[in-house]
Amino acid sequence: MATRADTITLICDLLDPLPITTKKMFGEYALYLDTKVVAFVTDDVLRLKVTSVTDDRLTDDMLGEAYPGSKDYWCIEVDLLEDRDWAIDLVRRTAEALPVPPPKKPRKR
């Protein structure tokens, strides 16, 4: 099941004022904070990258694949994001814990 566009709109609204951008990929979405991919949204569920960030609300039963064969992500249902202060802080801290991506090489022509 592909993620609905209104789910992406809702997630971005709940994470406002973070400068979140999205990119559609194979019917699902990648969420960027600045230049870093911090999460994917698949099947209408936010799947936040696992980093050194810890939080009492993140429990082992929330770990799962974003797609078959992927590494584990924190699977965060939209209702948890309604605690906006918590969600914004969690996504911001996750982005801070991720390395800066290397610059993209220009495509060969």
C-alpha positions as CSV (number, residue, x, y, z in Angstrom):
1,M,0.0,0.0,0.0
2,A,1.5,3.3,-1.0
3,T,1.6,6.3,1.4
4,R,-1.2,8.8,0.8
5,A,-0.2,12.4,0.1
6,D,-2.4,13.7,2.9
7,T,-0.4,11.6,5.4
8,I,2.8,13.4,4.2
9,T,1.0,16.8,4.6
10,L,-0.1,15.9,8.1
11,I,3.4,14.7,9.2
12,C,5.0,17.9,7.8
13,D,2.4,20.0,9.5
14,L,3.0,18.3,12.8
15,L,6.7,18.8,12.5
16,D,6.4,22.5,11.6
17,P,8.6,24.6,12.1
18,L,11.3,22.1,11.2
19,P,12.4,22.7,7.6
20,I,11.3,19.3,6.5
21,T,11.3,18.5,2.8
22,T,10.0,15.3,1.1
23,K,10.9,13.3,-2.0
24,K,8.5,10.8,-3.4
25,M,10.2,7.4,-4.1
26,F,8.4,4.4,-5.5
27,G,5.0,5.4,-4.0
28,E,6.6,6.1,-0.6
29,Y,8.5,9.2,0.7
30,A,11.8,10.2,2.1
31,L,11.9,13.0,4.7
32,Y,14.8,15.3,4.8
33,L,15.9,17.8,7.4
34,D,18.3,20.1,5.8
35,T,20.4,17.7,3.6
36,K,20.0,14.6,5.8
37,V,17.4,11.8,5.2
38,V,16.0,11.4,8.7
39,A,13.1,9.1,7.9
40,F,10.9,7.4,5.4
41,V,7.2,7.2,5.3
42,T,5.9,3.9,4.1
43,D,2.4,2.5,4.4
44,D,1.4,5.8,6.1
45,V,3.8,5.2,9.0
46,L,6.8,7.4,9.8
47,R,10.0,5.3,10.0
48,L,12.7,7.3,11.7
49,K,16.3,6.3,11.4
50,V,17.8,4.6,14.4
51,T,20.7,6.6,15.8
52,S,22.3,7.1,19.2
53,V,19.3,9.2,20.2
54,T,17.3,7.5,23.0
55,D,13.9,8.3,24.4
56,D,11.6,6.4,26.9
57,R,8.8,6.4,24.3
58,L,10.9,4.4,21.8
59,T,10.6,0.8,22.7
60,D,11.9,-2.4,21.0
61,D,8.4,-3.3,19.8
62,M,8.5,-0.1,17.6
63,L,11.4,-1.4,15.5
64,G,10.7,-2.6,12.1
65,E,11.7,-2.6,8.4
66,A,10.8,0.3,6.1
67,Y,10.7,-2.1,3.3
68,P,11.5,-5.8,2.9
69,G,15.1,-6.4,3.7
70,S,15.9,-3.0,5.1
71,K,17.5,-2.3,8.4
72,D,15.3,-1.5,11.3
73,Y,13.7,2.0,11.8
74,W,11.6,3.4,14.6
75,C,8.0,2.9,13.4
76,I,6.1,5.9,14.7
77,E,2.4,6.1,14.2
78,V,0.9,9.5,13.4
79,D,-0.9,9.7,16.7
80,L,2.4,9.8,18.6
81,L,3.5,12.8,16.5
82,E,0.6,14.8,17.8
83,D,2.8,15.5,20.9
84,R,4.5,18.1,18.6
85,D,7.1,19.2,21.1
86,W,8.3,15.6,21.6
87,A,8.2,14.8,17.9
88,I,10.0,17.9,16.8
89,D,12.7,17.4,19.4
90,L,13.1,13.7,18.4
91,V,13.5,14.4,14.7
92,R,15.8,17.3,15.3
93,R,18.1,15.2,17.6
94,T,18.0,12.4,15.1
95,A,19.2,14.7,12.3
96,E,22.0,16.1,14.6
97,A,23.2,12.5,15.2
98,L,23.4,11.6,11.5
99,P,26.5,12.3,9.5
100,V,26.5,15.0,6.9
101,P,26.0,13.3,3.5
102,P,28.9,13.5,1.1
103,P,28.5,15.9,-1.9
104,K,26.9,14.3,-4.9
105,K,29.2,13.6,-7.8
106,P,28.0,15.1,-11.1
107,R,26.5,12.7,-13.6
108,K,28.7,11.6,-16.5
109,R,27.3,12.5,-19.9
